[in-house]
Amino acid sequence: MMHASITHILAGTSFRRERLLPMNGRVVVRRGQLVSPIDVVAEAVLSPEHLLLDIARGLDTSAGEADRLLQCKAGDEVGEGDILAGRLGIGRRVVRAPYPGRVMVAGEGQVLLQLDGQPQELKAGYPGLVVDQIGERGVIIETTGALIQGVWGNGHINYGLLSTQTATPDALLTVEQLDVSLRGTVIFGGICRDEQVLRAAEDLPVRGMVLASMDSALVPLALRLNYPIVLIEGFGHLPLNTQAYKLLASSERREAAINAEPWNRLAGTRPEVILAAPSQAARPLHVTGTDFSPGQTVRVVSRPYQGQVGTLAALQPGLSRLPSGLSAPSADVRLENGETVLIPLANLEILI
């Protein structure tokens, strides 16, 4: 039996997420602390820069004389403007540290500085409770709410009140819909094909955008924007599946947390939208894969039925001959419009 991928679209659930730095750093929150999606939970300085200063040239003297005029030694912490070498006194020539840092090497007419790098901040990404700390790498956060998983995100995190700007799952989001009343909100839109929509949203500014789909030509711009964007279906002109549409369209003015981190199957991360105060009782999130079986709700992930939701009616034995001429494990899927179609299992995912 083929192992199925799972996408969660749940009106109420509880789950935990690991938030990890790429290397050891410093965790800045404690167990039992409540955090918002934009709270920093850990930080680390990545790839410190080094700067080699020619002291002899700066003092216009020989390397030996420059060494005798050093005012620092290896291991010293220096601030911007601190004197590294030279004779003290008014009008004397000196060499000062151009940036704060640590002296790594001092001698032979040179000083090697390791500059104080800007820390990389790891945001919580989710509203919830810090239930555990993972060494010096990060934390585990437990959260409760409605969960909608997407397929693409531009890497940003934020939260705000959800504002619905689409009347149907396949409506286009236009510039005319973006007025000052949307400032500080998370926009729920349909399909975006115009770069002016993304620019206008940043000018307001909005705190995030949840879209059914987007033209792939807008990706470079979306990656440069300062607010998170999550696509639920993908790229092209793809309407939102009915489950996600019903949940989002009924959540006007609910607080929405947007974690638009890229989908990484190896790391187990993907872009997600969390809506606060679920309307249904929370149930634990099913996080492991499962096998296909009749009765499951599935979504088609490739054309010509991409994005459509249906019920897996029956699994076909062995390999089925497809219109393309290929043979593959397949299933009969009864779509929401009542049509039953044969779909390769590789083109299906389970919606839970």
N, C-alpha and C positions, 0 to 999 in steps of 0.2 A: 504493500500500500504506500502511495506517495505521501510524504510528509508535507503538510500544508503550512503556509505562512499565515499569520494572524494579524488583523488590524482591529484595534479596539475603538468602538464608538459606543460609549456607555453613559447613560443619564446619571448614574451614581455608582461610584466605586471607591475603594481605598487601595493605595499602592505605595510602594517605596521606590526611590530612585537614588542611585549612587551618583555623587558629584565629585569628580576627581581632577586634580591637577595632573599635568603630564610628568611631573617630577616632584620630589619632596619639597615642601614649603612650610607654611605655618597656617594652622587652622585657627580661625579667629572667632568661632562661635562655640558654644558649649552644648553638651547633651541636655535635652529638655527645653531648648530655646525655640521660640516661634520665629519663623523667618518669612519675609516676603520674597517674591521671585527675584527682585533686584538687590537683595541684601548680599554683601560679600561674605562668603563662608570660609574662604581660604585664599592665600596669596603666596606667590613665589617670584623670585627674580630669575628670569630666564636669560641665558646667553649674555653674561656681563661683557661689556665692551672694554677694550684696553687702549691706552693712548701712550705712545712713546714720545717723550720730550727730550729734545737735544739741549741739555743744560749748557754745555760748553759754547754752543753757538749763541744761545740766548744771552750769555754773559760776555760774549766776544773774548773768550780766553781758551786756554788749552784744557784738555780733558782732566789732566792732573790737577790743575788749579781749580777747575770747576768742582772736583770732588772735595777739595779742601773747603769750599764755600757752601757745601750742602747743609741745609737746615732741616733735613728729614732723613729718615732711614726706613728700610724695609719693614712693613707692618704698621707704619703710622697711618692713622686716619686723618685726612685733610679735608678742609672745606674749600669752597670756591673762593679764590683770592688769597689763600694762605701762601706764605713765602716758602718755596721749595729750596732755593739756593740764592746766594748773593750776600753782599756785605750790608748789614743793617745801617740805616741812617738816611737822613733827608738827601735826596739827589743821587743815592747809590743805585746802581743797576741791580735788579733782582729778577728772578723767574718765579712767577706765581702759578698756583694750580688753576687751570681754566674751568675745572669742574670739580665737584666733590667726589671723593673716592678713597682708595687705599693704595699706599705705595707698595708695589710688589718688588721692585728692584731699584736700587739707587747706587750708581757707581759708573766709572769709565766715561764720565761726562754725560750720562743719561739718567733719566728717571722714567720708570714704567709705572703708569697709574692704571688701576682697575677702577673704572668709573661706577658710581652708584647707579645701577639700572632701575628702570621703572618696574615696579612689581606687576606681574600678571595677576589680575583679580578674577577669582572664580565666583560667579554669582550662583545663588541658590537655584534659580530656574523654576522653582515650584514654591507655592505657598504651603507651609506646613510646619511640622515639628522635627527638629534634629533628634533622631533616635540613636545615632551612633557616630563615632568618629573613626575614620580609617587612617590610623597612624598620622603621618604628617602630610597625607595626600588629599584628604577631603572628608566628606561626611555622607551619611545616609539620611534622607529626608522622607518622612511619611506624610502623605497628603490625602485628602478626601474631596471628591467633587465629580462633576461630569468630565469625561475624558474623550477627546477626539484626536486621533493620531493622523498625521499628514504624511506626505511623501517627499516634500522638499521644504527647506527653510534657509534663510539667508544668514543665520548665525547669531542673531541678536535675541535679547530677552527683555521683556517688559510686561506690564499689566495695566489694566484700566477697565472701565465699564464698556460692555459690548454694545455697539450700535449697528443695527441691521440696515443694510443699504441695498438689499436685493429682494424682489418680490417673488422671484422664481429661481429654481436651481441653475438655470442657464442664462440669467440676465447679465448684460454687460455692465460693468462699473464705469461710470463716466465722470468727467471733471465737474459737470454741472451738479452732481450729487454732493460734492465736497464743499460744504460751507463752514463758517466759523463755529456753528453749533457742534461740530464734530471734533473740535480741538480737545486733545487729551483723552480721546476715546480709542477703543479698539474697533476697527471697522470690519464688519462681516459683509463681504461682497461676493459677487458671482464670478464672472470671468473678466480678466483685465487684459486688454490688448493695446493700450495707449500709455506710453511712457509719461505723458503729462499727468495722468492720474497718480502715478507714484510720486512724481515731483510735487504735485499740489498737496498730497497727503503729508509730505515732509514739511512743506511750508506752513501748514496749519499750526503746530505739528500734531500728528496723531501718535498714539502710543503703540500701535500695532495694526496688522491687517491680516485677516483670514480670508483666503480666496479659494474658490473651487479649482480654478486653473488660471494659467497665465501664458502669454506668448513667450516662447523660449528666447526670443530676441531681447527681452527685457531683463534677462538674468544679470548681465554686467552692471546695469544700473541698480538693480535690486540689491546686489552685493555691496554697493557703495553707500546705500542709504543707512540712516541711523536708527531706524525703527524695525522691529521684527516683521517678517512676512512668512506666512505658512501657506503652502498649497496642499489642499486635501486630496485632489485627484492627480495633479501633474501639469504637464505642459501641453498647450494647444487649446482647442475650444471644447473643453470637457465639462459638462454640467455636474453639479454636486450630487452625490448619491443621496437617496431620499432619507436614509437614517440620519446622516450628518445634517442635512438641511432642516429636518424637523426639529432636531435638538438645538441647533444654533438659532433658527428663526424664532423659537419659543423662549429664547434666553435674553431678550432685550433688557438692557440695563443691569445685567448680572456681571459681576466682576470676572474678567477673563485674564488668565495668565498665559502668556505666549512664550514658549521656549522653542525658538526656531533653529535649534542646532541641526546640522546636517544628519541625514540618515546614514548610519554606519552599522551594517549588519554584523560585522565582527565585534564591534564594541557594544552592540545591543542598544544603541541610542537612535532616536528618530525625532523629528519635529512633532510637538504635541501642544494641544490647547486644553487648558483645565478651567472649567467653569465652577465658581464657588457656589455653596449652598445648593446641593443637588436636590432635585424635586422628588427623587426616589431614594429608597433606602440603599445605602452603600453596600456593595458586595465585593469580596476580595478579587483582585485582578488576576485573571488566568494568564500567566506570562510564558508558559512553555508551549511548544508546538504541539500539534495534534494531527490525526489522520482525517481524511475526508470521509464523510458518511452521509447517507440520505437524511434530509430534514434540516441540514445546516443552512444558515444564511451566508451567501457568498457574494463576492463582488468580482466582476470581470475586469482584468487589468490590461487587456490588449484589445485592439480593434478587431472586428467592427462594433463590438458591444462594450467597449471600454467605459468603465465607470458605472455600468448598470448593475443593479442589485437583484438577486433572485434567490430561489430555494433550490438546493441540490436535490433533484428528484430521484435520480438513480445513477449508480456507477456502472459504466460499461465494462464487461469482462474483457481482459486482455487488451489488445491495441485496437483503436478505432481508426478507420480510414477517414481523413479529413479532406475538405474541399481543396486544400493546397496540394494534395497528393501524398502528404506525409502521414505516418501512422504514429499514434501516441495514446497513452492512457487518458481517457476522457470521461465526461459525465454529462448527463442530461440536466440542464438547468432551466427551471421555470422562472422566467423573468416577471417583473412586476406588471407588465402589460398583458400577461397571460400566455405569451409565446414561449414554447419550449425549444431550446437550441442545444446543440452538441458543442461542448467547450473542452479543450484540452485542460487537464488538471494543472498543468504548468501555468495556465493563464487565469487561474482562480486563486483567491485568498478568502479565508474565512473571516466574517465579521462577527465579533462578539461584543 
